[in-house]
Amino acid sequence: MKVKKAIIPAAGFGSRMLPITKSIPKEMLPIVDKPVLQYIVEEASEAGIEDILIITSRGKTSIENHFDRMPELEDSLRKPGKEALLESIVNISSLANISYIRQQEINGLANAIQMGKSFVGNEPFLVLYGDDVIISDSPVSKQLIDAYEEFNLPVLGIQEVSEETISLYSSLKTSKIRDNLYMVTDMVEKPAPGNRFSLFAILGRCLLTPEIFDIIPKLIPGSGGEIQLTDAMKILAANTGCVGVDFVGKRYDLGNKLSFLEAQVELGLKHPETAEGFKKYLKSLKLD
């Protein structure tokens, strides 16, 4: 079955980016001239996703406004010299069929995903974390879809992290299939010292099958007192195995201030309108 649906959880408070996220959803923070969430939706669209469900919460109506049409603005751009800008604005609303649902109580990623059960139906679906932007020549979502089409198993986007940071992520028990593909048979969320399987962690992307919706309601609160999606995927991995794709791409954790700044610099150096001038500016800085 073709993968045509995706869920983007975007209901969290963004507490790691306070105080700016008190008034602006972290998913709407700009990287150069586009909000974080647009990069994620564009990735899904480029991978062939047609229908996207964004899980939001109170105070995040700016997300819906951004992906909607704005006829007044469009009319103001219908003039010579503004054609490219008009096209970029109109294209935002045609990236995918986007729907929304509010997570009224923020109690874990698994709970947010469970809210998409009726949207997903009996189909496989992508999950793209709302604060992870991954830049790659081949969309990471497409890399996961390709693995699903070959193995017909749940697929996890994985990379190795440092020993110092593995306790912030999940740690996976893996065995190599070939190249950048691994079989994942177990995992632990935020492992304590001495309790990790490997330095491979799930980072920002996964492709799940509908069986996950039977598992989540049976979970008890895990790390942080929340219903953890990792705990549900752990059961999937034990039952059928999951395929891990050591994906090709640069990931920016936009809930991390330093990573957010790195994204601004690196993508600013690639943007056609800013690359040349920004590079000159950076070279002019006298850094200690």
Residue pairs with C-beta under 8 A, 6 or more apart in sequence:
1 123
1 124
2 48
3 48
3 49
3 123
3 124
3 125
3 126
3 145
3 148
3 149
3 207
4 48
4 49
4 50
4 51
4 123
5 49
5 50
5 51
5 52
5 53
5 119
5 120
5 123
5 124
5 125
5 126
6 44
6 49
6 51
6 52
6 53
6 96
6 125
6 126
6 127
6 128
6 141
7 52
7 53
7 54
7 55
7 112
7 113
7 116
7 119
7 120
7 125
7 126
7 127
7 128
8 37
8 40
8 41
8 44
8 52
8 53
8 54
8 55
8 127
8 128
8 129
8 130
9 55
9 103
9 109
9 112
9 113
9 127
9 129
9 130
10 25
10 27
10 37
10 54
10 55
10 56
10 60
10 63
10 130
11 55
11 56
11 57
11 60
11 102
11 103
11 106
11 112
12 26
12 57
12 106
12 130
12 131
13 21
13 106
14 21
14 25
14 26
14 27
14 131
14 255
15 21
16 255
16 256
16 257
17 26
17 29
17 254
17 255
17 257
17 260
20 29
21 29
24 62
25 59
25 60
25 62
25 63
26 36
26 130
26 131
26 254
26 255
27 35
27 36
27 37
27 40
27 60
27 63
27 130
27 131
28 35
28 36
28 37
28 60
28 62
28 63
28 66
29 35
29 36
29 254
29 260
30 36
31 39
31 133
31 252
31 254
31 260
31 263
31 264
31 267
32 264
32 267
32 268
32 271
32 274
33 271
33 273
35 66
36 130
36 131
36 133
36 254
37 54
37 63
37 66
37 130
38 66
38 92
39 133
39 135
40 128
40 130
40 132
40 133
41 52
41 67
41 95
41 96
41 98
42 95
43 128
43 134
43 139
43 140
43 141
44 52
44 95
44 96
44 126
44 128
44 139
44 141
45 95
45 96
46 139
46 141
46 142
47 126
47 139
47 141
47 142
47 145
48 142
48 145
49 96
49 126
49 141
50 96
50 97
51 96
51 97
51 99
51 119
52 96
52 97
52 98
52 99
53 98
53 99
53 100
53 101
53 116
53 119
54 63
54 98
54 99
54 100
54 101
54 130
55 100
55 101
55 102
55 103
55 112
55 113
55 115
55 116
56 63
56 64
56 100
56 101
56 102
56 103
57 102
57 103
57 104
57 106
58 102
58 104
63 100
64 100
66 92
67 92
67 93
67 95
67 98
68 93
69 90
69 93
70 89
73 89
74 86
74 89
74 90
77 85
77 86
77 89
78 86
99 119
101 115
101 116
101 119
103 111
103 112
103 115
105 111
107 221
107 226
107 227
108 221
108 224
108 226
108 227
108 228
108 229
109 226
109 227
109 228
109 229
110 216
110 219
110 226
110 227
110 228
110 229
110 231
110 232
111 216
111 226
111 227
113 127
113 208
113 212
113 216
113 229
114 213
114 216
114 217
116 125
117 213
120 210
120 213
121 210
122 210
123 210
124 148
124 207
124 208
124 209
124 210
125 207
125 208
126 141
126 144
126 145
126 205
126 206
126 207
126 208
127 205
127 206
127 207
127 208
127 229
128 141
128 204
128 205
129 204
129 205
131 253
131 254
131 255
132 203
132 204
132 205
132 251
132 252
132 253
132 254
133 251
133 252
133 254
133 263
134 140
134 157
134 203
134 204
134 205
134 247
134 249
134 250
134 251
134 252
135 249
135 250
135 252
135 267
136 143
136 247
136 248
136 249
136 250
137 248
138 248
138 249
140 157
140 204
140 205
140 247
140 248
140 249
141 205
143 157
143 245
143 247
143 248
143 249
144 155
144 156
144 157
144 205
144 206
144 207
144 245
144 247
145 155
145 207
147 155
147 181
147 207
147 243
147 245
148 154
148 155
148 207
148 243
151 243
153 209
153 240
153 241
153 242
153 243
154 206
154 207
154 208
154 209
154 212
154 233
154 236
154 237
154 240
154 242
154 243
155 206
155 207
155 242
155 243
155 244
155 245
156 172
156 184
156 202
156 205
156 206
156 207
156 233
156 242
156 243
156 244
156 245
157 202
157 203
157 204
157 205
157 206
157 244
157 245
157 247
158 172
158 174
158 182
158 184
158 200
158 201
158 202
158 203
158 244
158 245
158 246
158 247
159 200
159 201
159 203
159 246
159 247
159 251
160 198
160 199
160 200
160 201
160 246
161 168
161 169
161 199
161 201
161 203
162 199
163 199
166 191
166 196
166 199
166 201
167 190
167 191
167 192
167 193
167 196
168 190
169 190
169 201
169 202
169 203
170 187
170 188
170 189
170 190
170 191
170 201
170 202
170 230
171 187
171 188
171 191
171 195
171 196
171 197
171 198
171 199
171 200
171 201
172 182
172 184
172 186
172 187
172 197
172 198
172 200
172 201
172 202
172 244
173 184
173 185
173 186
173 187
173 197
173 198
173 237
174 182
174 183
174 184
174 185
174 197
174 198
174 200
174 244
175 182
175 183
175 185
176 182
176 183
177 183
177 243
180 245
180 246
180 247
180 248
181 243
181 244
181 245
181 246
182 200
182 243
182 244
182 245
182 246
183 241
183 242
183 243
183 244
184 200
184 237
184 241
184 242
184 243
184 244
185 237
185 238
185 241
185 242
186 197
186 234
186 237
186 238
187 197
187 202
187 230
187 233
187 234
187 237
188 195
188 196
188 197
188 230
188 234
189 222
189 223
189 228
189 230
189 231
190 223
190 224
191 197
200 244
200 246
202 230
202 233
203 247
203 251
204 251
204 253
205 247
206 233
208 233
208 236
209 236
211 236
211 239
212 232
212 233
212 236
215 232
215 235
215 236
216 227
216 229
216 232
219 227
219 228
219 231
219 232
221 227
221 228
222 228
222 230
222 231
223 230
233 242
236 242
250 266
252 259
252 260
252 262
252 263
253 259
254 260
254 263
265 282
268 274
268 275
268 278
269 275
269 278
269 279
269 282
271 278
